Amino acid sequence: MSTSIFTFDLLPVAAAALGLLALYKAPTGWRRLQLSRAKHPSLAGHSRMAVRLARLMPSQRFDEQRFFDADDASAEIVDRRRASFAALSAGLKRRHARSIATTQAMKPSLPDLQFTSTYRVPPPFSPLVQRELPLGPVMTSSDGHWLTDADGERFIDLAGSYGVNLFGYDFYRDCIAEGAKRVEKLGPVLGVYHPLVEENARRILGHARMDQLSFHMSGTEAVMQAVRLARYHTGRTHMVRFCGAYHGWWDEAQPGPGNPLPAERTYTLRDMHERSLQVLRTRRDIACVLVNPLQALHPNKPAPGDGSLVDSSRRASYDRAAYATWLKQLREVCTERNIALIFDEVFMGFRLGAGGAQEYFGVRADLVTYGKTLGGGLPVGVVCGRAAWMKRYREERPADICFARGTFNTHPYVMGAMSVFLDALETPERQRQLVEQDAQQDARRARLNAALEAEGLPLRAANMSSIWTLYYTQPSRYNWMLQFFLREQGLALSWVGTGRMIFSLDFSEADFDEVLRRILAASRAMRDGGWWSTGPEMDSNKAIKRRVLMETLGLRG
């Protein structure tokens, strides 16, 4: 009797408690739902799930038979591919024997080289490609936008030193030589400041329209410091990055596969989307928002590399006005919520113009990071910001500091090369080049696309200023082969292949005509070799992805 009464009396109390708990938890649950809805629906937008799947994915390697008919092509097409592959292999090995041998000698002791050679193409194809199509990334000299390998073979460089090469290699050679002369009396003395430090700082701040800066030795390091400063001044824990954006290889900026630890204090949101703005408006733990302007070329998609080119779904396009509108919306929300808006211009800084993305898109950031070309050919990272964001200590709390130092920061030789770079950047000729490059690059891209279309080749280019991406208009599992035909034609790409081409501004129209000719020749060889033909059941990207999934699950050999 007492038990039933006791239970009965507790029911309304329990119900009330559950109701109060639900009310307490409701805001948290809503914020979690809101955050989830602001993520991109792809795996790139869900880093934890991507990591779990990556760890579970088994190894899949094609034998020599399956390598050539992974799309169930006809026997005639398979034979054409075999012949094309054998001829390409023999030619590359013959023409670049020394470079390949030197690369193979380096490979056992260089994990970077092991990684890039393995992931240059989709994993199932990689073993045979590494054996029969070895590329030798060993170069012995440069001039302008040309590279020469250990065999004396010359290439037109379309890798652009990963963004460093804006004005041509001769220019950076001069920057380093002249810069060394400017600081030779001091030499490599570290921990003190050469007088050029003050001059460089003043000039960079003028271009960035900021108050203060700090020098670092890499772009990754600069971004790390910018995020640290934002957390220090806001007292908040989390940073926001947008789906697909690259901000260096450090843990929190690169969640997902490649990072062995979960990025617990990073929100990856959908680029150019209202739901992301809503998350920024309502959460109280966000210290900063990181923006890489290059994402305007392929919003919400990772940097396009041929290692993940399993079909033809890669796309890119650039709408400057739309991206500028998005940045203005971000600026308004960040101002309203006291969130630091950080422009990561390590890659694009000074390529879009002397004022960078801030000037190009008409939006002011709180902090800006630079690197690559600013060093005049030497390693550098820079954080620029408004004084309120840059200060590393509190007057009223002397033990409360935001520490950051580095032995090689403000290295005299880096400061010298940087000084020469800034001299050139500020000349009327260079200013004119930067202003005119968008129209010039757009016209060249249109010319290339028209030539490809005229010959019925399933390849197109998209660009954001002097940064280009190639994409494919016809379903195929073998698009990654094009990088090797481009190599045969004397075009040097970075290890990500056709996903990224970077033009230095010393390309004349005649130079570009030669690039166009070589791309067309490589594309014809790709077509004639049967690599863009496919079996009847593999006539769509959806069908190709379904087949890749079955192979991954071991349901098809």
Buried (B, 14 or more C-beta within 10 A) or exposed (E): EEEEEEEEEEEEEEEEEEEEEEEEEEEEEEBEEBBEBBBBEBBBBBBEEBBEEEEEEEEBEBEEEBBBBBBEBBEEBBEBBBEBBEEBBEEBBEBBEBBBBBBEEBBEEEEEBBEBBBBBBBBBBBBBBBEBBBBBBBBEEBEBBBBBBBBEBBBBBBBBBBBBBBBBBBBBBBBBEBBBEBBEEBEEEEEEBBEBBEBBBEBBBEBBBBBBBBBBBBBBBBBBBBBBBBBBBBEBEBBBBBBBBBBBEBBBBBBBBEBEEBBEBBBBBBBBBEBBBBBBBBBEEBBBBBBBBBBBBBBBBBBBBBBBBBBBBBBBEBBEEEBBBBBEBBBBBBEEBEBBBBBBBBBBBBBBBBBBBBBBBEBBBBBBBBBBBBBBBBBBBBBBBBEEBBBBEEEEEEEEEBEBEBEBBBBBBBBBBBBBBBBBBEEEEBEEBBEEBBEBBBEBBEBBBEBBEEEEBBBBBBBBBBBBBBBBBBBBBBBBBBBBBBBBBBBBBBBBBBBBBBBBBBBEEEBBEBBBEBBBBBBEBBBEBBBBBBBEEBEEBEBBBEBBEEBBEEEEE
